[in-house]
Amino acid sequence: MKCPICNEEFTEQANLKYKTIFLCEKDGLFELTENGLSPMSYPCPKCGKYFLPYKHENGYAYMKCPVHGEFRTSIRVSFNFRKFCSEVASKPNRDPSYYTPGENTIRRKLVAKGLIENKDFFHNYRILATNNGQKHYYWLDFYLPSFGVAIEYSPSVWHCLWNRRASDNLKYSLLSKMGIQVYELTEKNKREWDQIIDRILGENRNEV
C-alpha cells in the first residue's frame, strides 16, 4: 500500500488491537478507515490533547497546541510506541495473577524476604487518588500497605516516550500526598534491586 501524499510504498504497517496503521517516513502516520487512509494525530506533551500535524520534516511531525504552542514528535518513535501500547493492552495487565517476567522477579524477591502475597503485598492493586476534585484511578504494580510503599516496574522506554514521565510524576505526587512512597525498579537499576528492596523494607517497616 502507498502513502496518499508521496505515493511511495509505506515503510511499515502495524495491525493494532482496533485498527491498522501505516508509517511513511516522509509524511507521517496513517490509519485505515472505512473511507480509506486518514492522517493520524499526535498528543501535546503538556496537555495530552491530540492534533493533526501541519507539516512533516526530517522524520518529525509538527503540531500546534492552542494552549502550549508548537511541538514536534518523531514519526518513527510515535509508530513504535503505538505498537508497544497495543501489545501491552492485549495482555491481562490488570489481572492480579498476571505477572510480566520483570514483575515475577520482583514477586520472588519479596517472597524470599518473608512477605506473603495478598497479605503483605498486592499485585496490580487499584487505588483512587484525587486532584483538585478530579478522580484518578491508578493500578500499582506492587502495593505494600503496611510499609506505605508502592513498587513500580516498567521498562525505562515506557517512562521516556509519549510524555509518560510527566504522567508518572503526577501519579507519584498524588500517591505521596496519600502517604504512599513510590519506588521504581527498571532494567537500568536491576543490579540494585536487592539493595533497593532491603532499603524499602528496612526504612518503611511498620508492623508486618
Secondary structure, DSSP 8 states (H G I E B T S, - for coil): -B-TTT--B-SEEEE-SS-EEEEETTTEEEEEETTEEEE--EE-TTT--EE--SEEETTEEEEEETTTEEEEEEHHHHHHHHHHHHHHHTS-TT-TT---HHHHHHHHHHHHTT--BTTTBEEEEEEEEEETTEEEEEEEEEEETTTTEEEEE--HHHHHSTTHHHHHHHHHHHHHHTT-EEEEE-GGGGGGHHHHHHHHHHHH----
